[in-house]
C-alpha cells in the first residue's frame, strides 16, 4: 500500500481522522442513547463497527460487547441490514450516486441524500 498520495496532505488527513472520531464518540454517547432506547451500548458499537469498516467489523464488536447474545442487539442489527444493504451498502444508492452527481450535480444529489437521512 502506497501512502505517497497523502504525504503532502498529512495535516488535513489527521484533522479528518480527529473529526471523524469526535463525531463517532458524540454519536455513541449522545445520539445512541436517544435513538436506541434499549441496549443502546451494544447496538451503538455494532453501528460504529459498520460505519468504520464493514458489516463484519460491526458484528465483531457486537460479539465482543454481547458474547452470549443476551440482548436483542444482534437481531436488531440483522433486521436493519435487510433494508440497509440493498440500498446503501453496495446497493442501489451506491450504484446510482456517481451517475446522479454527473447528471444533476453535487448539490442536488446532496439534497436528495439529506432528505433521505431526515426521512
Secondary structure, DSSP 8 states (H G I E B T S, - for coil): ---TTTGGGHHHHHHHHHHHHHHHHHIIIIIHHHH--SSHHHHHHHHHHHHHS-HHHHHHHHHHHSTT--STHHHHHHHHHHHHHHHTSSSHHHHHHHHHHHHH-HHHHHHHHHHHHH-
